[in-house]
Amino acid sequence: MVSIREYAKSRRISASYVSKLISQGKIVLHNGEIDPQEADARRAMFTRAGKGQRRWRRRHPDAAAKPAVGGPWSGSVQECSVCGQRHWIVPTKACAKCGRIYSPHYSAKCDTHNPDPNTFCSASCAGVAPPKPLRRICEQCGDPRGYSVEEARRFGDSEPDRFCEEDCFSDFQAGKSRAETRARLLAHLREDEGYAVGDVRKSGWSWLLEG
């Protein structure tokens, strides 16, 4: 499950567009979050394949369209030979595994770890397990266990590429040292959670005692 913003970013569409689909009942929320695979399937069900190509032919019945040259989207942009205006034509095709209509551009390796986006709509359809998320070390607290960017984003972190949580980002903004941040985290465990020193060590937070 992911948030609306995370889903929109992973599919390279706007969050407002996703919100509109939700308000229209075309995408269903589950406790405020989106099931990406379910949302993809429902978007495909309500998408009219070839709509962009038909719009192009209606607007330019006598013009020859030529593909734009250069850039990662060069195969999806067509330029009118009469007015010179560029139009986005996003190609779609049917997944060889599940038959779902999808766009190879939105199923790229960097988005879904799909090894063959021209044949399959997702890594699961291609029979490949996505790799484990890359774990980073927070620049502020230095938690050696690391964190993933997706985990930080899920909790609304402003700088998920650098900090494991918003509190660490706030400490950085305030000019606090790593020792001060660790002292804050340790105080939370000791005072708010009631952890004894032994409990801190057993629960995997022993790195906080290093200062």
Secondary structure as UniProt FT lines:
FT   HELIX           4..10
FT   TURN            11..12
FT   HELIX           15..23
FT   TURN            24..25
FT   TURN            31..32
FT   STRAND          33..34
FT   HELIX           36..45
FT   TURN            49..50
FT   HELIX           51..59
FT   TURN            61..62
FT   STRAND          65..67
FT   TURN            72..73
FT   HELIX           74..76
FT   STRAND          77..80
FT   TURN            81..83
FT   STRAND          86..88
FT   STRAND          93..94
FT   TURN            96..98
FT   STRAND          101..102
FT   HELIX           104..107
FT   HELIX           109..112
FT   TURN            117..119
FT   TURN            123..127
FT   STRAND          135..136
FT   TURN            139..141
FT   TURN            144..145
FT   STRAND          147..148
FT   HELIX           149..154
FT   TURN            155..156
FT   TURN            160..162
FT   HELIX           166..173
FT   TURN            174..175
FT   HELIX           178..187
FT   HELIX           188..192
FT   HELIX           197..202
FT   TURN            203..204
FT   HELIX           206..210
//
